[in-house]
Amino acid sequence: QVQLVESGGGLVQPGGSLRLSCAASGRIFRINAMGWYRQAPGKERELVAIITSDRSTYADSVKGRFTISRDNAKNTVYLQMNSLKSEDTAVYYCNADITTAPWYAGRPYWGKGTLVTVSS
């Protein structure tokens, strides 16, 4: 089994910063990509940022404010969020495409989410 556990959410004022972490554990042969999605109340889940071995991709709404990074030795992905806005309020979910054995194709795994609230 594979588990993804997020941490770092909370309440922050507009203009503030937060850093989210997501650690993958369990039967992992290779992590192909890791990323963050978010879901605001009444809205669909959307991609925030994704990181592979050679590049990072961001949603237009967070470019220049958020930075995704990855520590392969720790199977951990981070999301540094700066200049936060009220519209960034959402539950943030970690996602990883993980291969559990060399003869298996990768499949997506999800964390349970961490709430980020941006409010004064």
C-alpha positions as CSV (number, residue, x, y, z in Angstrom):
1,Q,0.0,0.0,0.0
2,V,1.0,3.6,-0.6
3,Q,0.1,6.5,1.6
4,L,0.4,10.2,1.0
5,V,0.2,12.5,4.0
6,E,-0.1,16.2,3.7
7,S,0.8,18.8,6.4
8,G,1.3,22.6,6.7
9,G,-2.2,23.9,6.1
10,G,-3.8,26.5,8.3
11,L,-5.1,30.0,8.6
12,V,-3.1,32.9,7.2
13,Q,-3.8,36.5,6.4
14,P,-3.9,37.8,2.9
15,G,-0.4,38.5,1.7
16,G,1.1,35.8,4.0
17,S,2.9,32.6,3.3
18,L,2.5,28.9,4.0
19,R,4.5,25.8,3.1
20,L,2.7,22.6,2.4
21,S,4.5,19.2,2.6
22,C,3.4,15.8,1.4
23,A,5.3,12.6,2.2
24,A,4.8,9.4,0.3
25,S,5.4,6.1,2.1
26,G,4.8,2.4,1.6
27,R,5.5,0.1,-1.3
28,I,7.2,2.5,-3.7
29,F,9.4,1.5,-6.6
30,R,9.5,4.9,-8.4
31,I,7.6,8.2,-8.1
32,N,7.1,9.5,-11.6
33,A,5.4,12.9,-10.8
34,M,4.1,14.7,-7.8
35,G,1.7,17.5,-7.6
36,W,-0.8,19.6,-5.8
37,Y,-4.5,20.1,-6.5
38,R,-7.0,22.2,-4.7
39,Q,-10.8,22.3,-4.3
40,A,-12.6,25.4,-3.1
41,P,-16.1,25.2,-1.7
42,G,-18.6,24.7,-4.5
43,K,-15.9,24.3,-7.1
44,E,-14.3,21.5,-8.9
45,R,-10.8,20.2,-8.0
46,E,-8.1,22.0,-10.0
47,L,-4.5,21.5,-10.7
48,V,-2.2,23.9,-8.8
49,A,1.3,22.6,-9.7
50,I,3.0,19.5,-10.8
51,I,6.7,18.5,-10.8
52,T,8.4,15.7,-12.8
53,S,12.1,14.8,-13.0
54,D,12.8,17.6,-15.4
55,R,10.2,20.3,-15.2
56,S,7.5,22.1,-13.1
57,T,4.1,23.3,-14.4
58,Y,1.8,25.8,-12.6
59,A,-1.7,27.0,-13.0
60,D,-1.9,30.5,-14.3
61,S,-3.5,31.7,-11.1
62,V,-0.5,30.8,-9.0
63,K,2.4,31.5,-11.3
64,G,5.0,33.8,-9.7
65,R,3.5,33.2,-6.2
66,F,3.8,29.4,-5.6
67,T,6.8,27.2,-6.0
68,I,6.7,23.4,-6.1
69,S,9.8,21.4,-5.1
70,R,10.7,17.8,-4.5
71,D,13.0,15.9,-2.2
72,N,13.5,12.5,-3.9
73,A,15.4,11.0,-1.0
74,K,12.5,11.7,1.3
75,N,9.7,11.0,-1.3
76,T,8.4,14.4,-0.4
77,V,6.9,17.2,-2.4
78,Y,6.5,20.8,-1.1
79,L,4.4,23.8,-2.1
80,Q,5.7,27.1,-1.0
81,M,2.8,29.6,-1.2
82,N,3.6,33.3,-1.0
83,S,1.4,36.4,-1.5
84,L,-1.7,34.4,-0.6
85,K,-5.1,35.7,-1.6
86,S,-8.5,34.9,-0.3
87,E,-9.2,33.0,-3.5
88,D,-6.5,30.6,-2.6
89,T,-8.7,29.3,0.2
90,A,-9.3,25.6,-0.5
91,V,-8.5,22.1,0.6
92,Y,-5.1,21.2,-1.0
93,Y,-4.6,17.6,-2.1
94,C,-1.3,15.9,-2.8
95,N,-1.1,13.7,-5.8
96,A,1.6,11.3,-7.0
97,D,2.0,9.0,-9.9
98,I,3.7,6.0,-8.3
99,T,5.0,2.7,-9.7
100,T,5.0,0.0,-7.0
101,A,7.0,-2.6,-8.8
102,P,9.1,-2.6,-12.1
103,W,6.5,-4.7,-13.9
104,Y,3.6,-2.3,-13.0
105,A,2.5,0.9,-14.7
106,G,2.3,4.0,-12.6
107,R,-1.0,4.9,-11.1
108,P,-2.2,8.0,-9.2
109,Y,-2.5,8.2,-5.4
110,W,-4.1,10.9,-3.4
111,G,-3.7,12.4,0.1
112,K,-6.6,13.2,2.3
113,G,-6.1,17.0,1.9
114,T,-5.1,19.9,4.1
115,L,-7.2,23.0,4.5
116,V,-5.7,26.4,3.7
117,T,-7.8,29.4,4.7
118,V,-6.7,32.9,3.7
119,S,-8.6,35.5,5.7
120,S,-8.1,38.6,7.8
